[in-house]
Every structure is written in C-alpha cells, then in structure tokens.
Amino acid sequence: MTIDVREPAESQESTLRRFRKGSPPDADALCEVRELALRATGVRTYTPRQLDAWVRSRDPASFASALSGDDEIFIVAEDADPGRLSGFASVIIRGRPHLWSLYVHPSRQGRGIGRRLLGAAEAECRALRLNQLNVAAVLTAATFYEAVGYRLVCEFYADLSSGGSEATLITLKHYFKRL
Ligand SMILES: CC(C)(COP(=O)(O)OP(=O)(O)OC[C@H]1O[C@@H](n2cnc3c(N)ncnc32)[C@H](O)[C@@H]1OP(=O)(O)O)[C@@H](O)C(=O)NCCC(=O)NCCS
C-alpha cells in the first residue's frame, strides 16, 4: 500500500514524503519515534516514572513481532529527510478494532500528519469492512481526538507496569468513532 500524498497541505510539503505500510525492518525506527513523541508530549502531564514505564511497555522486539504478524496493521509516514520517519499509526484489527498507536515525531507535530495518519488507518479499517474504531487515549492527546471527530465514551485507569504499582497507574480516555 502507498497512500497518495500528491496534495499535501503547504505546511507538510517540505517534510512528508509518503505513507506506506510498515514492515519488520521498521521496528527500531518506530520504537524511537514512539519514545521521542511520548517523552516530548507527556512531560507536562506524567511523572518520570510513569513515562519510563510507558516507554518500556513496547520495545523493538515487540514491534518486530507485531510487524510480522497479521493482528496489527501499521501505517508509516516517511519523512522527506531520507531514512527518517515522521510518524506512524497502528490498528489492532482482531476483535473490537482498536487504534493501538499514533505517534508523530516531535519536530513534525502540528502539521496535520497525525490527522492524515489517522485518516489512513480509518481507510484501512473500512477496506477490511470494519465499521468502528476505538482508542484508549492519553490525556495529552484528548484534544486531538476531539478535533478529529472522536466521541468520548468514558475515562478509566490503566497500569503501565506489570507490578501493579500506584505510581504507574494513569488515566486514559476511551474514544470511539463510527466509520
Ligand atoms: C497526538 C498526535 C499524534 C497529534 O499529531 P499531530 O500531527 O501533531 O496533529 P495534527 O497536526 O494532525 O492536528 C490535528 C488537529 O488536532 C489538534 N491538536 C493536535 N494536537 C493537539 C494538542 N496537543 N492539543 C490541542 N489540539 C491538538 C490540532 O490543532 C488540529 O486541529 P485543527 O486541524 O482543527 O487545527 C501527536 O501530538 C503525538 O504524537 N503525540 C504524542 C503521542 C501521543 O500522545 N499519541 C496518542 C496516543 S493515544
């Protein structure tokens, strides 16, 4: 899959090359973009311990495994800078369809890339005849999901570590969109 980006918004023109499906060789780059995006945006809302637990909850090996399987589809935004990624999205398509990742490199945020990655993920869902998308959003991304048409279902707590420590408990918001 290569999603057409012939008409990028003016602000994207110099930074975004194309969208494509992710594959196992992307594992390290996805992990890096995820960590940079989480640390840059989470620093105002979460403690260092929560951020560390969150970052550690997914490593290159788990990305490589997911990228080689069929349960999660990945859409990668390639940067105009060769070898760099602007961001990526992933959707778990088994069971209730769920946006599992949406990360934009801190230096590329605020240019419409997150909106377009999400649009590409929704288009993939529609192509698979999935008619809804759910997301467990962190508080720092809540305004984004509201801006792109998602409806708040409820708030809930999730433990970022396997140890059940209160220090790594964070509030998430469940958003939903009918596709
Ligand atoms: C959330 C994230 C993916 C948004 O990507 P982005 O490329 O910066 O967002 P866009 O430029 O496409 O913004 C789309 C809309 O959301 C709004 N928006 C985006 N981030 C926002 C924020 N933090 N606060 C308020 N509004 C925001 C924009 O104003 C824009 O609205 P508009 O089109 O009406 O002007 C990005 O900030 C990110 O990677 N965050 C860190 C990781 C994260 O929290 N991911 C979500 C996990 S649930």
The ligand as an SDF file (V2000), in Angstrom:
LIG
                    3D

 48 50  0  0  0  0  0  0  0  0999 V2000
   -1.4200   13.3730   19.2380 C   0  0  0  0  0  0  0  0  0  0  0  0
   -0.5250   13.4870   18.0000 C   0  0  0  0  0  0  0  0  0  0  0  0
   -0.4950   12.1420   17.2660 C   0  0  0  0  0  0  0  0  0  0  0  0
   -1.1520   14.5580   17.0640 C   0  0  0  0  0  0  0  0  0  0  0  0
   -0.4030   14.6120   15.8510 O   0  0  0  0  0  0  0  0  0  0  0  0
   -0.1430   15.9950   15.1060 P   0  0  0  0  0  0  0  0  0  0  0  0
    0.4350   15.7000   13.7710 O   0  0  0  0  0  0  0  0  0  0  0  0
    0.6300   16.8920   15.9860 O   0  0  0  0  0  0  0  0  0  0  0  0
   -1.6410   16.5690   14.9940 O   0  0  0  0  0  0  0  0  0  0  0  0
   -2.2830   17.3620   13.7470 P   0  0  0  0  0  0  0  0  0  0  0  0
   -1.3530   18.4480   13.3440 O   0  0  0  0  0  0  0  0  0  0  0  0
   -2.7140   16.3950   12.7070 O   0  0  0  0  0  0  0  0  0  0  0  0
   -3.5580   18.0070   14.4540 O   0  0  0  0  0  0  0  0  0  0  0  0
   -4.9010   17.6910   14.0940 C   0  0  0  0  0  0  0  0  0  0  0  0
   -5.8330   18.5250   14.9240 C   0  0  0  0  0  0  0  0  0  0  0  0
   -5.7110   18.2230   16.3110 O   0  0  0  0  0  0  0  0  0  0  0  0
   -5.3610   19.4020   17.0470 C   0  0  0  0  0  0  0  0  0  0  0  0
   -4.3360   19.0160   18.0190 N   0  0  0  0  0  0  0  0  0  0  0  0
   -3.2900   18.1900   17.8310 C   0  0  0  0  0  0  0  0  0  0  0  0
   -2.5840   18.0510   18.9620 N   0  0  0  0  0  0  0  0  0  0  0  0
   -3.1980   18.8110   19.8700 C   0  0  0  0  0  0  0  0  0  0  0  0
   -2.9590   19.0970   21.2220 C   0  0  0  0  0  0  0  0  0  0  0  0
   -1.9360   18.5340   21.9040 N   0  0  0  0  0  0  0  0  0  0  0  0
   -3.7930   19.9350   21.8660 N   0  0  0  0  0  0  0  0  0  0  0  0
   -4.8060   20.5050   21.1950 C   0  0  0  0  0  0  0  0  0  0  0  0
   -5.1050   20.2620   19.9110 N   0  0  0  0  0  0  0  0  0  0  0  0
   -4.3150   19.4300   19.2610 C   0  0  0  0  0  0  0  0  0  0  0  0
   -4.7800   20.3490   16.0290 C   0  0  0  0  0  0  0  0  0  0  0  0
   -4.9780   21.6960   16.4290 O   0  0  0  0  0  0  0  0  0  0  0  0
   -5.5400   20.0050   14.7780 C   0  0  0  0  0  0  0  0  0  0  0  0
   -6.8070   20.6320   14.7670 O   0  0  0  0  0  0  0  0  0  0  0  0
   -7.2300   21.5180   13.5010 P   0  0  0  0  0  0  0  0  0  0  0  0
   -6.9470   20.6710   12.2890 O   0  0  0  0  0  0  0  0  0  0  0  0
   -8.6790   21.7760   13.7440 O   0  0  0  0  0  0  0  0  0  0  0  0
   -6.3540   22.7170   13.5670 O   0  0  0  0  0  0  0  0  0  0  0  0
    0.9150   13.9520   18.3490 C   0  0  0  0  0  0  0  0  0  0  0  0
    0.8400   15.1450   19.0890 O   0  0  0  0  0  0  0  0  0  0  0  0
    1.7260   12.9380   19.1580 C   0  0  0  0  0  0  0  0  0  0  0  0
    2.4690   12.1350   18.5900 O   0  0  0  0  0  0  0  0  0  0  0  0
    1.6090   12.9910   20.4820 N   0  0  0  0  0  0  0  0  0  0  0  0
    2.4080   12.1320   21.3650 C   0  0  0  0  0  0  0  0  0  0  0  0
    1.9680   10.7000   21.3300 C   0  0  0  0  0  0  0  0  0  0  0  0
    0.5320   10.5200   21.7010 C   0  0  0  0  0  0  0  0  0  0  0  0
    0.0450   11.0330   22.6950 O   0  0  0  0  0  0  0  0  0  0  0  0
   -0.1630    9.7130   20.8580 N   0  0  0  0  0  0  0  0  0  0  0  0
   -1.5320    9.3340   21.0950 C   0  0  0  0  0  0  0  0  0  0  0  0
   -1.5170    8.0770   21.9140 C   0  0  0  0  0  0  0  0  0  0  0  0
   -3.2020    7.7340   22.4420 S   0  0  0  0  0  0  0  0  0  0  0  0
  1  2  1  0
  2  3  1  0
  2  4  1  0
  2 36  1  0
  4  5  1  0
  5  6  1  0
  6  7  2  0
  6  8  1  0
  6  9  1  0
  9 10  1  0
 10 11  2  0
 10 12  1  0
 10 13  1  0
 13 14  1  0
 14 15  1  0
 15 16  1  0
 15 30  1  0
 16 17  1  0
 17 18  1  0
 17 28  1  0
 18 19  1  0
 18 27  1  0
 19 20  2  0
 20 21  1  0
 21 22  1  0
 21 27  2  0
 22 23  1  0
 22 24  2  0
 24 25  1  0
 25 26  2  0
 26 27  1  0
 28 29  1  0
 28 30  1  0
 30 31  1  0
 31 32  1  0
 32 33  2  0
 32 34  1  0
 32 35  1  0
 36 37  1  0
 36 38  1  0
 38 39  2  0
 38 40  1  0
 40 41  1  0
 41 42  1  0
 42 43  1  0
 43 44  2  0
 43 45  1  0
 45 46  1  0
 46 47  1  0
 47 48  1  0
M  END
$$$$
